[in-house]
Structures are given as C-alpha cells and as structure tokens.
Amino acid sequence: MTKYFEYELARAAHLLTAEMFRLKPGETLVITADTQSDMRVVDAVAGAAHTLGAIPMVITLVSPLGVGKAADPLLPLEPLTAALAQADAWVEFNKQWLLYSTPFERAMAQNKRLRYMCLVEMTVDMMVRLIGRVDAGALSRFLRRVSQMTQQAIRMRITTPAGTDLSFKLLPEERQVSCDDGLCDTPGMHFLGGQISFIPDFDSINGRLVFDGTIAPPCGFLKQPVVLEVEKGRVVHFDGGAQAEELRRWLESFDDPNMFRLAHGCYGFNPGARLCGNVLEDERVWGCTEWGLGYLSPVDAPPDGIPAKSHCDGICLNSSVWLDGVPILENGVVVHPELKQLAEPLVGKS
C-alpha cells in the first residue's frame, strides 16, 4: 500500500543527497535523529545516500530535555563527537536540536571537511514542500542578490504591522551575511534553503521587537504578540501577556545575562513555507524576519560570538525592510524592482 507522499519523499531525498550535499561514492553521511524525529525522512535519506554509493550512518538518540548546550546532559558526548569528527557530511533531523551543543562545537572545530546541514524537526510534508517542489535555481538567484544588497548596506530598519520597529548598523567589513540557498557541498554550517542571516553591530540595535508568529523554544504558536523593548542589543522589558511572561521566565532560568542578547536577524524566503510551529519552517515563511536570542557561534561573530547557555528564535510576520533607506520589502511583499523580477518565478508556488 502506497504511503503518504511516498514517491514525492523519494524525490526530495534524492535532491538532498545528490544535488544539495552532492555526496560522492565512499563518503560517510551521518544522520542524527531523536525519538521525536520523523523516521520516514531519516530512512528515505539513508536510502538515497546508499543509492549514490555513499555510506549512511544513522544515530538515533534519546530526546534531550533542551536544545543547544541544554541538550548536553542526555547526549553521549564523546562517542557522538567522535563519529561526527570523522564524517564527511552530517544532516540533523533531531527534534531537540544539536546545533550549538558541545558535540556540534567540537565536531565543527575538529573536522574541517565536515558539511553540516541543519534540518531539525523535518517531516515528510516539509521535505516535499520545502525541498522537493522548490525551483532551487530561481530561489538561489533571488537569495544571493538579496544577500549581496544586505552585505553592502550600512544601516537597516525593520518594521511590521504588529509593532516591530528596529534600527541598527551593519558591519559589512567585519561580518559576512550568510545565504542559505540549500546547497551544502562545501565544508561548514548549512541550512535549509530560504533564509538569509545577518549579524548587526550588537550595541547599535535599538527599538521594539514584536514576535507575532512563533517563539521556539519555549512558547510555540503565539496567541498574542510578544513585545520586547531592546536597548543596545539587549531585551530590557517584556509585554504581551502570559507568553511574554513564559519567555521571560525561560530566559531567566539559565541564570545567564547573555540569554537576553539579540544574536542575529534573518529574512525568510522559502515559497513553500507556512507558519506551522516548526522553527525550521517558520523562520522561512516568505516575507518574515526572524531574530535569535542567546548563543551565537564565534564562527559567525569572531572572536567570541555570544557565549550563552542556549538559544531561541522568534518570528515577525509581514516585515518591511529598508537598506540604507531603500525599501526592499513592504508588509512581506518584495517591492524593490530588481528583486521583484527575481521573485516572480517563486512567489505563489508551493
């Protein structure tokens, strides 16, 4: 009996292994999952890797009680690090993500050839919509042009209908804008196509940040907007009811002042993405912006990054963005003439 999206999943798994990772015969692909992962995705990708002549190694872990370094207590730190330190490629399908955990940091530091792809919480449905049915070439061209424009900018402003109004300085000579177009054929960290990450001058970030989509962790879907007042890159006040209080208490639980720091911002631009409560997909909803709080890798912001105990991400829907005073997005719609033309093959597709 045919399973849900059985044929479409096979295509998406092939695209991931053959075109995104570009796995070669004899290469080792480590696939990590936990007891909350969608194992149909894991099995499909392992099978696709094997078909290419690569060597898949599936590691299924007990689900940790937190993410990042908060996952460490339930991880087999040394064995997991050892496996990752010898792999050619690693795709993460964990629900409780290992990104920024101790094994992640050690493996990335020790294994300079490792190609890591973060596909946390990936489901069959997401594999089909976000990978299998996306025009990868058109998406890459659009994302890379937005990245170039952002890399060249000095000042940025973001607003949303929910009340976000943040202004800050970018550091084009010091910090690289990261473009996740879905390719992971070079060593380093890679993420699902449809996101562009920028890291501002932290002390220059001022204004109001309003999450009106999801916050992961701890809140998930938001019943009402969570309002954060930001001064010099730090959250100094919370408003917005029970979920704002939930976020405040979660951040305070780490007894780490760096958990209140804004670590990075991102654009969301995957035409198949929809707000669903899964952070991997939520932060790629077309026209959103996303902000991370807490940990930031030294690789992203040398020399120290932000040494925090964990990390969370919140979504601002229908964003308007100005680069050096020039509008590129208005309420989630691409308005810059050049970018609008590049986006036309993508918008509306799923």
C-alpha positions as CSV (number, residue, x, y, z in Angstrom):
1,M,0.0,0.0,0.0
2,T,1.4,3.4,-1.0
3,K,2.3,5.6,1.9
4,Y,1.6,9.3,2.3
5,F,3.9,11.3,-0.2
6,E,5.9,8.1,-0.7
7,Y,7.1,9.0,-4.3
8,E,7.5,12.7,-3.5
9,L,9.6,12.0,-0.5
10,A,11.9,9.8,-2.6
11,R,12.4,12.7,-5.0
12,A,13.1,15.1,-2.1
13,A,15.6,12.7,-0.5
14,H,17.4,12.4,-3.8
15,L,17.6,16.1,-4.3
16,L,19.0,16.5,-0.7
17,T,21.7,13.9,-1.1
18,A,22.6,14.2,-4.8
19,E,22.1,18.0,-5.5
20,M,22.4,19.7,-2.2
21,F,25.1,17.6,-0.4
22,R,26.5,16.3,-3.8
23,L,27.5,13.1,-2.0
24,K,30.3,11.1,-3.7
25,P,30.7,7.3,-3.6
26,G,32.5,6.3,-0.4
27,E,31.7,9.4,1.6
28,T,30.2,8.9,5.0
29,L,26.9,10.7,5.8
30,V,26.0,10.8,9.5
31,I,22.2,11.2,10.0
32,T,21.2,12.2,13.5
33,A,17.7,11.9,14.9
34,D,16.0,11.5,18.3
35,T,12.9,9.7,19.5
36,Q,10.7,12.5,18.3
37,S,12.0,12.6,14.7
38,D,10.1,11.6,11.6
39,M,11.8,8.3,10.8
40,R,10.3,8.1,7.3
41,V,12.5,11.1,6.5
42,V,15.6,9.5,8.1
43,D,15.1,6.2,6.3
44,A,14.5,7.9,2.9
45,V,17.6,10.0,3.1
46,A,19.7,7.0,4.3
47,G,18.4,5.0,1.3
48,A,19.1,7.8,-1.1
49,A,22.7,8.2,0.2
50,H,23.3,4.5,-0.2
51,T,22.0,4.5,-3.8
52,L,24.6,7.2,-4.6
53,G,27.3,4.9,-3.2
54,A,27.8,6.9,-0.1
55,I,27.9,5.3,3.4
56,P,25.0,6.3,5.6
57,M,25.3,6.1,9.4
58,V,22.1,6.7,11.4
59,I,22.4,7.7,15.0
60,T,19.1,7.8,16.9
61,L,19.3,9.5,20.4
62,V,17.1,9.8,23.4
63,S,15.3,13.1,23.1
64,P,17.1,15.7,25.3
65,L,15.2,18.0,27.6
66,G,16.5,21.1,25.8
67,V,18.3,22.3,22.8
68,G,21.9,23.5,22.1
69,K,24.1,23.1,25.2
70,A,20.9,22.4,27.2
71,A,20.8,19.1,25.4
72,D,24.3,18.0,26.6
73,P,23.2,16.1,29.8
74,L,21.4,13.4,27.8
75,L,23.9,13.2,24.9
76,P,26.7,10.6,24.6
77,L,29.1,13.5,24.3
78,E,32.4,11.6,23.5
79,P,31.0,8.9,21.2
80,L,28.8,11.3,19.2
81,T,31.7,13.8,18.9
82,A,34.0,11.0,17.7
83,A,31.5,9.9,14.9
84,L,30.9,13.5,13.7
85,A,34.6,14.3,13.8
86,Q,35.3,11.6,11.2
87,A,32.3,12.1,8.9
88,D,32.3,13.8,5.5
89,A,28.7,15.1,5.9
90,W,26.1,15.4,8.7
91,V,22.4,16.0,8.4
92,E,20.5,16.7,11.6
93,F,16.8,15.7,11.8
94,N,16.6,15.9,15.6
95,K,13.5,17.4,17.2
96,Q,15.7,18.7,20.2
97,W,18.4,20.1,18.1
98,L,22.1,19.5,18.5
99,L,23.0,22.8,16.8
100,Y,25.3,24.7,19.2
101,S,25.6,21.7,21.5
102,T,29.0,20.6,22.8
103,P,29.3,17.7,20.2
104,F,28.4,20.2,17.5
105,E,31.0,22.7,18.6
106,R,33.7,20.1,19.0
107,A,33.0,18.4,15.6
108,M,33.0,21.7,13.7
109,A,36.3,22.7,15.3
110,Q,38.0,19.3,14.8
111,N,36.6,18.3,11.4
112,K,37.4,20.9,8.8
113,R,35.9,18.9,6.0
114,L,32.5,18.4,7.7
115,R,29.5,19.5,5.7
116,Y,26.7,20.1,8.2
117,M,23.0,20.6,7.2
118,C,20.5,21.7,9.9
119,L,17.1,20.2,9.0
120,V,15.8,19.9,12.6
121,E,12.2,18.7,13.1
122,M,11.9,17.8,9.4
123,T,8.8,15.9,8.4
124,V,7.7,14.2,5.2
125,D,5.3,17.0,4.3
126,M,8.1,19.6,4.8
127,M,10.6,17.6,2.8
128,V,8.1,17.7,-0.1
129,R,7.1,21.3,0.1
130,L,10.4,22.9,1.1
131,I,12.8,20.8,-1.0
132,G,11.1,18.6,-3.5
133,R,8.8,21.3,-5.0
134,V,11.0,24.3,-4.9
135,D,12.7,25.8,-8.0
136,A,16.2,25.6,-6.4
137,G,17.9,27.6,-9.2
138,A,15.4,30.5,-9.1
139,L,15.5,30.6,-5.3
140,S,19.3,30.7,-5.2
141,R,19.4,33.6,-7.7
142,F,16.9,35.6,-5.7
143,L,18.5,34.9,-2.3
144,R,22.1,35.7,-3.4
145,R,21.0,39.1,-4.8
146,V,19.3,40.0,-1.5
147,S,22.4,38.8,0.3
148,Q,24.6,41.0,-1.8
149,M,22.5,44.0,-1.2
150,T,22.4,43.4,2.5
151,Q,26.2,42.8,2.6
152,Q,26.8,46.2,1.1
153,A,24.4,48.1,3.4
154,I,25.4,50.1,6.4
155,R,22.1,50.8,8.1
156,M,19.0,48.6,8.3
157,R,15.4,49.2,9.6
158,I,12.7,46.6,10.1
159,T,9.0,47.3,10.9
160,T,5.9,45.1,11.0
161,P,2.2,45.7,11.3
162,A,2.3,44.1,14.8
163,G,4.6,46.9,16.0
164,T,8.2,45.9,15.4
165,D,10.4,48.9,14.7
166,L,14.1,48.1,15.0
167,S,17.0,50.1,13.6
168,F,20.7,49.1,13.7
169,K,24.0,49.3,12.0
170,L,25.5,46.5,9.9
171,L,29.3,45.7,9.7
172,P,30.0,44.8,6.1
173,E,33.7,44.8,6.5
174,E,33.7,42.5,9.6
175,R,30.7,40.2,9.4
176,Q,29.5,38.1,6.5
177,V,25.9,37.9,5.5
178,S,25.0,34.2,5.4
179,C,22.9,33.0,2.4
180,D,21.2,29.6,2.9
181,D,20.2,28.7,-0.7
182,G,20.1,25.0,0.1
183,L,23.5,23.9,-1.2
184,C,25.7,22.1,1.3
185,D,28.6,20.9,-0.9
186,T,31.3,22.9,0.9
187,P,32.7,22.4,4.5
188,G,30.9,24.3,7.3
189,M,27.3,25.0,8.5
190,H,24.4,25.0,6.1
191,F,20.7,25.4,6.5
192,L,17.5,24.7,4.6
193,G,17.1,27.0,1.5
194,G,15.1,30.2,2.0
195,Q,16.9,32.1,4.7
196,I,19.5,34.9,4.9
197,S,21.2,35.7,8.2
198,F,22.8,39.0,9.2
199,I,24.6,39.9,12.4
200,P,24.4,43.6,13.2
201,D,26.6,45.7,15.4
202,F,25.1,44.4,18.6
203,D,25.2,47.7,20.6
204,S,23.5,49.5,17.8
205,I,20.3,47.5,17.9
206,N,17.5,49.7,19.4
207,G,13.8,49.8,19.3
208,R,10.8,47.5,19.7
209,L,10.8,43.8,18.6
210,V,7.4,42.2,18.3
211,F,7.1,38.4,17.8
212,D,3.7,37.6,16.3
213,G,4.3,34.2,14.7
214,T,6.1,31.6,16.9
215,I,8.9,31.5,19.5
216,A,10.9,28.3,19.8
217,P,11.6,27.5,22.5
218,P,9.6,27.9,24.7
219,C,6.2,29.3,23.5
220,G,5.5,27.7,20.1
221,F,2.5,29.4,18.4
222,L,1.7,32.8,19.9
223,K,-1.9,33.6,21.0
224,Q,-1.0,37.3,21.1
225,P,2.1,39.3,20.1
226,V,5.1,39.3,22.5
227,V,6.6,42.7,22.7
228,L,10.3,43.2,23.6
229,E,11.9,46.5,24.2
230,V,15.5,46.5,23.1
231,E,18.4,48.8,24.1
232,K,21.9,48.3,22.8
233,G,21.1,44.8,21.7
234,R,19.6,43.6,24.9
235,V,16.0,42.9,25.9
236,V,15.2,45.2,28.8
237,H,11.4,44.8,29.0
238,F,8.7,42.3,28.2
239,D,5.0,42.9,27.4
240,G,2.2,40.8,25.9
241,G,0.5,38.6,28.4
242,A,1.2,35.0,29.6
243,Q,3.5,34.0,26.7
244,A,5.7,37.1,27.2
245,E,6.0,36.1,30.8
246,E,6.7,32.5,29.8
247,L,9.6,33.7,27.5
248,R,11.0,36.0,30.3
249,R,11.0,33.1,32.8
250,W,12.6,30.7,30.4
251,L,15.4,33.2,29.6
252,E,15.9,33.9,33.3
253,S,16.0,30.1,34.1
254,F,19.5,29.9,32.6
255,D,20.9,32.5,35.1
256,D,22.9,33.9,32.1
257,P,22.6,37.5,31.1
258,N,23.7,36.7,27.6
259,M,20.4,34.9,27.0
260,F,18.8,38.4,26.8
261,R,21.0,39.5,23.9
262,L,19.9,39.6,20.3
263,A,22.3,37.3,18.4
264,H,21.2,37.6,14.8
265,G,18.4,38.6,12.4
266,C,17.2,36.7,9.3
267,Y,15.0,37.1,6.3
268,G,12.5,34.3,5.5
269,F,12.1,33.5,1.8
270,N,11.0,29.9,1.0
271,P,8.0,29.9,-1.2
272,G,6.7,26.6,0.2
273,A,7.0,27.6,3.8
274,R,4.0,28.2,6.1
275,L,3.7,29.0,9.7
276,C,3.3,25.6,11.4
277,G,5.0,25.7,14.8
278,N,8.2,24.1,13.4
279,V,11.1,26.6,13.8
280,L,12.9,25.2,10.7
281,E,9.9,26.1,8.5
282,D,8.5,29.1,10.4
283,E,11.7,31.2,10.0
284,R,11.5,30.7,6.2
285,V,7.9,31.9,5.8
286,W,8.1,34.3,2.8
287,G,8.4,37.9,3.9
288,C,9.0,37.3,7.6
289,T,12.0,38.3,9.7
290,E,13.4,36.2,12.5
291,W,15.5,37.1,15.5
292,G,17.6,34.8,17.6
293,L,18.4,35.4,21.3
294,G,21.3,33.9,23.2
295,Y,24.1,31.8,21.9
296,L,26.0,32.8,18.8
297,S,28.9,30.9,17.4
298,P,32.4,32.5,17.3
299,V,32.5,31.5,13.7
300,D,29.6,33.8,13.0
301,A,30.8,36.8,15.0
302,P,34.6,36.4,15.8
303,P,36.4,36.3,18.1
304,D,33.9,35.4,20.8
305,G,30.4,35.2,19.4
306,I,27.9,35.3,22.3
307,P,28.7,32.6,24.9
308,A,25.3,31.8,26.2
309,K,23.8,28.6,27.6
310,S,21.0,28.2,25.0
311,H,19.2,29.9,22.1
312,C,15.7,30.7,20.9
313,D,14.2,32.1,17.8
314,G,11.1,34.3,17.2
315,I,9.2,35.2,14.1
316,C,8.0,38.6,12.9
317,L,5.5,38.2,10.1
318,N,4.8,40.6,7.1
319,S,8.0,42.6,7.6
320,S,9.0,45.8,5.9
321,V,12.8,46.3,5.4
322,W,14.9,49.3,4.4
323,L,18.6,49.0,3.4
324,D,20.3,52.4,3.7
325,G,16.8,54.0,3.3
326,V,15.9,52.0,0.2
327,P,12.8,49.7,0.7
328,I,13.1,46.1,-0.4
329,L,10.1,44.6,1.4
330,E,6.7,46.1,2.3
331,N,4.5,44.1,4.7
332,G,6.1,40.9,3.5
333,V,5.9,41.7,-0.3
334,V,9.0,42.3,-2.4
335,V,8.9,45.8,-3.7
336,H,12.5,46.5,-4.9
337,P,12.2,46.5,-8.7
338,E,15.2,44.2,-9.4
339,L,14.3,41.8,-6.6
340,K,10.6,41.8,-7.6
341,Q,11.6,40.5,-11.0
342,L,13.8,37.7,-9.5
343,A,11.0,36.7,-7.1
344,E,8.3,36.3,-9.7
345,P,9.1,32.7,-10.6
346,L,8.9,31.8,-6.9
347,V,6.0,33.7,-5.3
348,G,2.8,31.7,-5.1
349,K,4.5,28.3,-5.7
350,S,4.3,25.6,-3.1
